[in-house]
Amino acid sequence: MKLLIDEPEQPRMNALPATLRVVMSNERTPTMQVRACTSCRIVCSLAAGLFTLPALAGTPGALDHVPSDAQAVVVVPNFGELLNDINTVNMLMGDQGEPMVMMITSMIRGMPGINLDGSLAGVLSFEEGEEEPEVVLLIPVSDFNAFSQGHAEADGIYEFDMGNDVQYFRDAGGGYAVMGDDAETVDAFDASAGNLKAHTQILGKAGNRIANGNDVFVYANFGAFADEIAAGLEMLEEQGEMVEMQGGAEAAEGFDAMLEALGSFANDGSSFAMGLNFDVESGISYDFGLQFKDGSDSASYLQNNGDSGKYFNNVPAMDYFFASAFDVSGNGIQKLMGEYLEMIEGLDLGDMAGGMKMQNMMNDVKGGISVMGASDNVMGGLFSKVLNYMEVGDADAYIGASQEMYAGMGEQMAQLAELGVQVQAGMDEDPTSIAGVDAYGYNFSMDMSGLDVGDAMGGMNPGMIMGMIFGGDGGPSGYMAKVGNGVLTTMSKDAEFFAMAAGAAKGKNTMMGNASIAQTAAMLPENRIMETYLAADHLINTAGPMLMMFGVIPEFEPMGALAPIGMGMSADGGGVLFRLALPMQTIGAIMEMVPADAFGDDGGDDMDF
């Protein structure tokens, strides 16, 4: 018996975004095959439905029985809820559901002595020379005597004959049974309680947020991979001489700097964690977290109080393709930026001095937001509705540094003329008054008519591509102005759009009240230093007609309003947490427009576990 996880034959979204389905089969498949014990297959089959569990508060109790020096752990917080939701997903898949699933979940439920309210853990051990990790399961039991009834036993080790495989298990105490495919490993596994505090410390703030707020999570302990990390760094060091031979002393110096950064990163690392959460009302979210040791240099950069969302009060309420806000005012980020500027301060930049001054001004930035507005006329300039707002300490100095940078751009890029590209750049010395705001016009254009591209661009004129992106100016051109507490920059010479953006920069008719953004933002982590939203509805409505014209999709109906796909990041407590949030309504709408044969006649590739 094997588990196949594949793309559904008809990836429709009746109610849930099922991109995985569980199929029990006796056939063999030529696609990716992974040798695994039956217990691994059980975990894999469960994993296909893990995204359906409701979020549970508190670190799962199974971790208390996992040795603190474990290399990696996979945890299911609630075994019974998992089985419930696998059945729910299977039913909601309709004709794509598998009749065997409910029978299998019912068989598991019917196993005597199983604690369906407990958490389950898989402890992974990686040995040098082995392709696959050894897996030991911690299975929650309410009555071990009932669980072991009818199985052969020798010296406290029981055999579980599952046809092609034999699993071994024993009573670990504390409401858990240890199971694996090697009797000696099962016997030697230390499942004693008292390890939760150690795991909590290794996970840190980022890892614990993932462990406490997801339906399933995986975490790797950096300390348990110390030998492997050291060996990897040593291999990189050995390549340093080759880099110097091929690239010279400067290349070697850069390589050494990179290696030093990697070494600090590896030595300071505590854990890496991933999490997956599903809520039938809101949607799916994926977490990725990296935690560093308390007191380490790396951890010192990740001590930030973030409020990136406040900058939505500085951009106009408008249709958009994407909107991305950031907050770099935190102590840790400011420290990192300061050290970076100190590092490059002594470099001989030559003609790049103007750019260096601009780079120094970046240390004055406290945060900001970029918005790419939805454009009705893609052929007339996809970026025509792009704006940036940045909060800075000295807006006049920032604009002055920008003027110097643009003044030197043409000379700095003169060598492109040899390739047939003529660059013109500049920024007004005196402002133009637009809606009562002093706006400085700027331009950066590239004439690529002399560029020989052959067939590399499918015969399309490079100038036409630039026109599609930036409009008639042939490059990013627009206005820059001091507005409110920051600097506003647009990427078109549209005075009406600039006036609207300038009003919003002062807090007038802003995007702060956007309900669909707020819906997705509620799924993201708190204390964010970055958040980005992709408006699937406007992106689809812009690309849909073109996809239909080129035959990618048979027909297209305009999409109604949808909550955006969101991404958010926090960097506090010595760790960084990144989350991708996919609203349920949005996933369903996207999948509805995907043609039934988009993944091929066979519904996609199988993965045989």
Secondary structure, 3 states (H helix, E strand, C coil): CEEEEECCCCCCCCCCCCCCEEEEECCCCCCCECCCCHHHHHHHHHHCCHHHCCCCCCCCHHHHHCCCCCCEEEEECCHHHHHHHHHHHHHHCHHHCCHHHHHHHHHHHCCCCECCCCCEEEEEECCCCCCCCEEEEEEEECCHHHHHCCCCEECCEEEEECCCCEEEEEEEECCEEEEECCHHHHHHCCCCCCCHHHHHHHHHHHHHHHHHHCCEEEEEEHHHHHHHHHHHHHHHHHCHHHHHHHHHHHHHHHHHHHHHHHHHHHHHEEEEEEEEEEECCCEEEEEEEEEECCCCHHHHCCCCCCCHHHHHHHCECCCEEEEEEEECCCHHHHHHHHHHHHHHHCCCCHHHHHHHHHHHHHHHEEEEEEEEECCCCHHHCCCCCEEEEEEECCHHHHHHHHHHHHHHHHHHCHHHHHHCCEEEEEECCCCEEECCEEEEEEEEEEECCCCCCCCCCCCCCHHHHHHHHHHHHCCCEEEEEEECCEEEEECCCCHHHHHHHHHHHCCCCEHHHCHHHHHHHCCCCCCEEEEEEECHHHHHHHHHHHHHHCCCCCCCCCCCCCCCEEEEEEEECCEEEEEEEEEHHHHHHHHHCCCCCCCCCCCCCEEEC
